[in-house]
């Protein structure tokens, strides 16, 4: 496994313990730059923006903040901040007239709406869960219940702000403790809600839009009934292969993939004969990583081909000794964009699932408590980022290549996403420690996670391609290119 060392970071200070879901990245002032929002168990709320080490906005006396989220709850076309507490209070903050970037002065936040909802909320999401074009608020409780809410206006505007309340739409009561919840797009393009269950399993909840014949009244107490048709599917996946069937599970959906390779597991979890065992506990790939770095040096120094006579003669000698073959290799597998989801368990299991089939399954020796998606290589595809309580962080791409980053101390909360810094959105990793500090690592982009060979590095050299064309060598014939590189480096055929 390759090991990464991230250095550049921002350090924030916030007193009090932070719940693992009371931290998020989002654009609350709708300026195109994400902010960092953190709540603690003392009832404090802090908003950090840019490189300012102190919060630009704070909230106090809220109660134990259990979850925060950013989204278009009002369905007005702009984001707002939603904060829920363990005692059952929901606060909504609107930053439409508050420009955070113009001043770093610390101001006290005042919610535009406060409402009592069921207590013991542990996870919160904001998004369109039923495909009707309107955002809902989805919450999961510690008593195994999932609820959805929608904001309903009363038809009046008070002080230029919408006036109404959150109305309960749906309620599910599950059999086991809920780990995490996430949105995910189904194969037919419709949204669904995935709810993690112990042992690496999950439920798929699909909600149909409510009928148009009944309108929601914000002052009708009976409107909190189940108003939409629901479907529920249980997916055991490969739970029998996990170390503990009752272990806590986290889930992250809507992961963008490039090529979808043939999975190593069938729908029942059986391993195919041609599949290979993947493990991230060994460091056998260090040699390959070293060869990758060596190939970079060769590509820039020794293996950079020019039109010199000696180098041309080397190519001609190889062409005379070898038999040039034509044809291209077969494709690796089907192509096409797809939405996938990842699961991480407290016993160190990570899985990537696509259309109900496990793409890969990895085991690590650390207790994973958070899983996110993030495009670390900036190639348009998401990598899976999982963090353990001791600070060890794993970044895994679709091909199961893994990079590990070791944070220097235990963490209480973790998130990954985009953060607005110096006028642009940059990928970052955020760690909240038990010592009242928050660390945001922003310089984490990597050119690739997959180990590159010297053939792959040289194929990007224009002069190398020109010499191949002169010799009539097919640039896609990897076997012949390996022989050519071996001859150029060691003079042996």
C-alpha angles and dihedrals in degrees: 000000000000118000122217127202115205115191112164111084147142121237123211129182125219124159120226136045117293124217113231092246096043093086129074146152119234146136102256097165094045096233095128093257121102122231131205115244121191133176127189138203092258092068095260126139125193133186118201123194132185119327095331108125093204125064115264092206130025137187127201141193095022098133126242104337107219102171141007130192140173123218149111098288093156091051088228098127097261136085126253133185119250121194125185127189133209092247092060107265123136120199125190121199122195119199098184093120096029114088105197096186096059096065136022092203112131109241131181115247123233119197120232090210136022125183141168116244131165114303129239097050112168106171132030134187133180120206147091105299099170103039097244094122095252126107121240132192113237121195134181121207132208090242092069096262129132120198135181126208135187129199113242122191119223092218095257134094119216118195092345092301128108115262120210141080145255112272122203114240109170140013130192126183114201131199100238138035115289117240107183138336129215143169119248134177116235126223092263091054097255120128123247138180120239118203117193119226130190118287099032095296130125146186124235112217118193120188125196118213116266118258118267092227093078124054124203115246113203091207096047109098091197091063089082090082124109102282103175138057114257137196126196128196127183119215116194093181110177096331091142089065095055121102093239125018092206099050123129115264134202125195138197124189142189093052112171115229133187116201112009107218122208105277122245092223132058122223089270091052097254115150116238118235093240094050121108129220113254121203130170096190096086127073096215091120092066090088091053090049089051090051088051091056089046090052089054090056091046090049091055099037123012102017098044104113125213136175094267117137095242094053092046090051090052090056091047092050090052092046091052093050098043133060110237111226127200133211136070132259121256120263118268095234145305118328133213141103116280139171117238138172135219132216128201126187133202091245092063104267122141125187135180113206128192122183091343094308125109111241095186139349122206133186125207133176097240135084107254114206103163135039127186140165124240137162099233096165093045092227096126095261125101126238124209113246118194126179131199129211091252092057100259109142126195124202111194126182127205092270091058092250106147137203121193126207119188115211112210099240142020117284134215097196137015138186137166130203145097123322128190108243129160094348100312141075112256129185112250145172118224124201126186113199134201090247098072094263133119121201123199115192108198105167097072105118115125129192090231142343097204113086110254124218125216089254092057092047094049093048088070092057111100094208090051090055091049093054091048090054091051091054093043093238117156108240090211095057098099095178093058092043090056090054090048093051091047090053094048094048101041105016091236129122 
